[in-house]
Amino acid sequence: QVHLVESGGGLVQAGGSLKLSCGASELTFSRNAMGWFRQAPGKEREFVAGVSRSGSNPKFAESVKGRCRIFKDNTLNTVDLQMDSLKPEDTAVYYCAAATQYSDVYVPTWPSEYNYWGQGTQVTVSS
């Protein structure tokens, strides 16, 4: 049984920064593309950022491009999402996800493409 565990969420003022982390001891990250998604109340889950199995080819949603970075460490089996210049509209539950069946460079961007999910961590940005 794979368990992805997120950490690092919290309350931050607009313009601030947060780093979210995700790890799983039962999963070999080098065999998985990893993604971060978010879901705000009343909205669908949406892609935020992702990185391929090899750790290359990072992709970002237009809404966060230039404000986020993603770091995948295949040795430590972790993937971090650094978020800067946070806005109130970034408020959501953030989820880490893993996808096992893709090539070394492909980055899935749809929730249905992912096999495993974490429980989520709340990020609240106050204005």
N, C-alpha and C positions, 0 to 999 in steps of 0.2 A: 504494500500500500504506500503510495507516494503522498507525502504531505509537504506542500509548499508553505513556508511561514514567512509572512511579511512583518516588517517592523519599521519604525521611524516616522509614522504618521503623528499628527498632533495639530495644535492650534497655532497659527502664525498670522502676523499682520500682513496686509497687502504690501508687496515689494520685498518680502522676506524670502527665505530659502528653506528647503527641507531636503533631506536625503532619505529615500526609501530603500530598504534592503530586503532581499528575498533569498532564502536558502532552503535546501532540502537534502538531508543526508541519504535518502533512498534513491536519489536521482543523479545520473551522470550528466552534468550540464553540457559537456562537450558533444553529447549525442542529441541535444535538444536546442531548438530555437526557443528563445525566451521573450516574453512580452509583458508589458504593463498596460492594464486597462483601467478605466474608471467608470463609476456609475453614480450619477447624482440622483436625488429623489425624483421620481416621476419620469426619468429618462432612461434610455437604453444604454447598455454597457458599450463603451467606445474605446477604440484603440488609442493609446497615448504614445508608446514607444516600443520598439522591439529590436532584437539583434539575432543574427543567425547562429547556427550551431558553432561555427568557427569563431564567433565573436566579432565578425566583420559586418559590414553593410548595415549600420544602424539606420533605422527609419523612425520618423516622428510624425505625429499628427500636425496638421497645419496650425492648429490652435496653440501648440506648445513649441513649435520649431523656433530655435534660437534661444529658448529659455530652459531647455532640458538637455541633459546628457545621460547616456546609458552606458554602464560598465559591466561587462560580463567576465568573471574570473573562472575559467574552466578547471583551474587547480583547486580553488577553494569552494567550488560549486555555489557561487553567489552571483546575483545580478543586482546592481544598484541603479536607482533612478535619482539623479540630482536635479532638483527643480529650483530655479531661481526666478526672481521677479514675479512672484506668485500673485495671482489675481483672485478676487472673490469667486469668479466663475470657475476656478480650479477646484473649488470645494466639491468633494465626492469621496466615496469609498474607492480606494485604489487596490487593484488585484494584480498579483503576479501569476503568470501562466506559462506552461511549458508545452511545446509541440515536438513530437518525436519523429515524425515521418517525412521530414523534408530534407532537401539537399543542404550542403554545407553553407550555401550563401543565401538561401531563400529566407525571407522574413514574413511570416504570416501576419495578417492584419485584421482578420475576422475572428470573433470569438469561437465560431464553429471549427476553426482550424486547430484549436488547442485541445490537448488531452487532459491536462492537469491544471488545477486552480488552487490558489490559496484562499484563506478565509477573508482576506481584505483588511486594510488598515484605513482608518478615517483621516482625511486631511480637510481641515477647516481653515479657510482664509478669511480673516475679518477685514472689513473696509475701514 
